Structures are given as structure tokens and as C-alpha cells.
Amino acid sequence: MPNPKKESGALRFLYHTIVGRLVLKLLVARWVSKLCGSFMESRLSKPLIKKFVKNNGIDLSIFEADNFDCFNDCFCRKIKDGYRPFPQDENTFFSPCDGLLSAYRINDDTVIPVKQSKYTIPSLLNDTALAKKYQDGTCLVFRLCVNHYHRYCYPVSGVKGENIFIKGKLHTVRPIALESSPIFTENCREYTVIDTENFGSVLQMEVGAMLVGKIKNHHGKGPVTRGDEKGMFLYGGSTIILLLEKNKVNINNRFFEATAKDSETPVKMGEILT
């Protein structure tokens, strides 16, 4: 988990000073995000790769890393076969990504706290009727840091609906930003509902972060298979959220206990959560 002390300088300036908030307003503009994205996808960004790999302790030997033409090639690097296996038992429920997991039980009028910010499920989805479907269910929040593997998969097999994109302003998902900004109602996000045989209707959402703005999902409406790659994030830390219906998935209580102590649990793609 990132050390808050290490990220207190620039982020505290951006979120806790008048001048910083003015700078932040510029940074979250969509044209700034697109400009940054274009640079990260150009050959001009290649010199950033070596330092990024070293600073984040990334072991490139487990990835397909023969040739990176730009920084985003490195950031979205694909892991070699066998390093993120998933359980074959169709009754097991597993993590769709690498990240830091927080788990919440959704009750009547419950808000989902993420550090010091709180969000209702209806505001997260921008859909009150759909939110009722997950009342008394479970919300799983996976926070991806820049050193994490930024590809993600389907944790279930089933038939997925349309990809629903919610346009938003781009903010960082690092914890300090959550002190003063409603992260999930401000960020762009995309979700789909997957109807399954074993786990009811599973909602899977991707949330973009500042200077990302691009959630790259591979598939539209139709059948999907657990373990298949669903998509990837381009540069930046990002978040994946799963909403589960009541009594459909029995998530291990240790994740709820850790969250109650304000602790995120490191998990990897394919790790069993039940």
C-alpha cells in the first residue's frame, strides 16, 4: 500500500490550498487528459519506462516485455500465461484484478465509505432503480496503484449487457484525494451487468483516474467467460467495483473485517474471495 507520507506533498497542495485547487481544475480538464494520453502512447514517452519499472519494483520477467514502443505499452503490459491462474470450479468467486480490496455490506440507505469520502450506490450508478437490485448485497472495491497489473478479467461466466459509460471529471483515486472530492461521482466510469447461473446478476464497473480518462474494454453485449480478459486501464491508478446481489455470493468475512479496521487487503487476479 502506498505510504501516505510519501504522497502528502503534491496531493496536499492540489486538494488543500486555493492555488492547488485552481491547478487541479486545469488538470482534470478532459483535453489535458487526452493530451497526456497521446503523449503516453507516443514514442516520445519511451524514456519514462526504465525509471518507472525501477521505481515501482516491477519484475518484467513475468510479462510479455520484448518490445515497448511507448510508455502505455509498458503500463498495460500483458502477463505471461500461468502467472494469474483462476480456479476451475465454477462455484468459486475470484478477484477480477490485482489491487487493494475493500469490502462493504449494502444495507438500507447505506453509503460506501472509501477512506474519508462516502458514496451511495444510486449516485455511483446514476440509476436508482438498478441500485435497488443490490440492496442488502455486497460492494467490493479494488484500488489499483500504478505498480499493479492493469489488465482485468471477468470473474464470472454469463451474458453481459451493454457497456454503460458515465462521463465525469477526472480526479486521482489516491486516498488523500478522497478527503475532499466525491471520487466516484466525479470520475468517468463504465459498467456492465452480467447475468450468471451461479452468482445472480453481477455488476462490474471500471473507474478512470486523473490523467487516465481511458477505460479500454474489449467486448460489447453478449456471452462472456470467467477468466477471459475484459479490458485494461491506460496510465494512472484506477479502481474496479463489483456489486453483488443479496445471498448470491458468500464473500469471506476476513475482507469485511479488514475494511472495518480501515485496512485494504492486497489481492491478485484469480484469487478466491469466498
N, C-alpha and C positions, 0 to 999 in steps of 0.2 A: 504494500500500500504506500502511496506517495507520502512523504513526510510533510505535514502542513507547514512546518517552519521553513522548508526549502521553497515553498511556493507562496510565501506570505508577501514578498516584496512587490513584484509587478501586479499581482492579482489584487492585493490590498489597495494599491494605488488606483487600479481601474474601478473597483467596486466601492471604495470608501472615501474617495475625495471628489470634489466638484470637478476639478480638471480631469481626473481619471474617468469620471462618468461621461464627460464630453468626448474623450478619446474613445471610450467603449462604444458610444453611439456611432462613431465612424467605423469602428472595427466590425460591428455587427451588420453593417450595410451589406446587402446581397452582392453588390458589384465588387466590394472588397473581397468577399469570399470567393467569387468567381475568378477574380484576378489572381488571388493566391492559389486557387486550384489549377489555373492554367500554368502558373509557374511550376507547381509541383509535378505537373505532367509533361514538362519540357526537359530537354537535355541540360538546360541551364541549372537544374536542381541536382544534378548528379554529384557535385562536390559535397552536398549535405549528407550523403549516405554514410560515409565512413564514420563520421563523428556521431551520427545518430545511432548506429549499430554499437559503437564502443560505449557511449554514454548510457545506453539502456541495457547493456549486457546481453545482447541478442546473439544466440548461437545459430549462425546461418547454416551450419552443417545439417540441421534437420529440415531445412527448407529447400525448395527449388530455387537456387540462387546463383545460377550460372551467369546470368547477364541481366543487369538492371539498366534500362535506358533512361530512367528518370527516378526521382525520389518516390513517387507513388508506386512504382513497380516494387520497390523495397518494402514500403509500408504495407502494401497489400500482398506481400509475398505469400505463396502457397506452400503449405506444409507438405512434406513427403508422406506417401502412403504409409500407414501403420502407426503414425505418431499421435493421432487423435481417433483411436478406435471407439466405436459405440457399442453398447450391449445389444446382442441379437434378440433377446427376449422382448417380444412386442409389448409386454405388460410393464416394462420398466420405462421410467421417465427420466430423461437426462438433460444436461445443460446444452444449450444450442451454441455456446461460445466459450472462449476464455474470458475471465473477468472477475470482478469482485461482487459477490452476491449478497443482496439484502432481501429478506422475505417478510411479507406482511399479510395478515388476515383481513379481508374486506368485510366490514360489518356495516350496519345501518349508519348512514351519514359519516362513515369513516373517511379520514383524509390519509393519504400516504405520505409519511414524512421521509424526506431524503436529506439527511443532515438537518439543517435548520429551516428548510422550506417544506411546505406541506401542499399536497395536491389532491383534489377529489378525482375519482375515476371519471365522472362525467366531463370535467374540464380537461382531463388527459386525452379523452377520446373525442371531445367536442360532439358527444352524442349521448344524451341522457337515456334514451331507450336501450341502446346497446349496453350501457354501463349497468343497467338493472340485471342483465343476464349474468353478471359476475358478482352480484351481491352475495355476501357470505362466502365468497370463494377466496382465492389466493392471488396475490400480486408478487411476482418475482422481478427484481430489478438487478440487472447485470451491468456494472460500470466498467467500461474498458479504458485502460490507460494506454498511453502511446506505445508502451513496450509489449502490449498484449497482441495476440494473433487477431487480426481484424477481418477475418472471414467468419461467417456464421452459417449454421445449418438449420434444418427442420428437426425439432426434437420428436416429432410425431408424423405418422403417415395419415393421409386423409385427402379431403377435397378442399382446396383453399378458395376463398372468394377473391374479389377484386382487391388490388392494392389501393388503399385509401391514403392519399397524401394530404397532410395538413401543413400549410405554409406557415412559417413562423420566423421570428428574428433569431439569429444565431448567437448563442452565448456559450461560454465554456461549461463543461459538466464537472469541473473540479469542485471539490467540496466547498471552498471558500465562496464561490460564486453563488452557492445556494443560500447564503446568509441574506442576500438582498434581492434576488431575482427569481421569479417563478419559472424554474428551468423548463418544465415540460409544457407549460402553456406558452412559452416564448420560442422554444426551439421548433425547427421544422421536424416533422416526424411522419412515418409511414407505417401503416399496419394492415394486417390481413387476418381474417378469421378462418381457422382450419377446422372443418368438421371431421371428427375422428370416430372410430369404432370403440376404442378403449378409454379415451380421455375426454369425451364430450367435445364441446367447442373450445378450442384453444386460440386465444388472440395473441399474436406475435407482433411486436412493434419495434421499430428501429428509430432512434432519436439522434439527429445530427448535432454536432457541436460547433463552436466558433471556429471559423476558417475551414470547416468541412463543407457543410451545405450540400453534400452529395452522398446519398444513400443509394448504393447500386444493387438493386435486387434483380435476379435473373428471370423470374417467372411471373406470368400473369395468372389469371384464374384457371383452375384445373387441378387434377390429381397431383399429389406430391408424396415423396417417400422419405421417411425418417433417415437422418444421416446425410441426405443429399445437401450440397451447398445451396443455401438460399440467396446469399449475396455477400457484400463486403462494404466496409466503410473506407472512404478515402481519407486523406490526412487529418488527424486530430483524435482526441479521446472521444468516445461515443458511448451510447447506452442502448441496451436491448431490454425490453419489458415483456413479460408473459403474464397474461391474465387467465386464470383457471376457474372453471365453474365449481360451485359447491359440491363437495363429496365426490369429485371426479378424479382427483389426483391427491394421494396422501404424501405430501412433501415431508421429508424428515424434519423432526422438531428441532434439531440442532441448529438449523438455519434461522428459525424464528428466535431461538434463544440468543444466538449471537447478535441478531439485529436489535433485539430488546436491550442489549448492552452497548448499542451504538458501534457495533463491530461488523465489518464486511468480511465474508468468507471467500477466500480465493478458490475458484473452481476452473476446470478446463472443459473444453468441448467434449462431450461424450461421457462426462462424469455423472454417475447415477445420483439423483436428487431425492429419491424415495426411500 
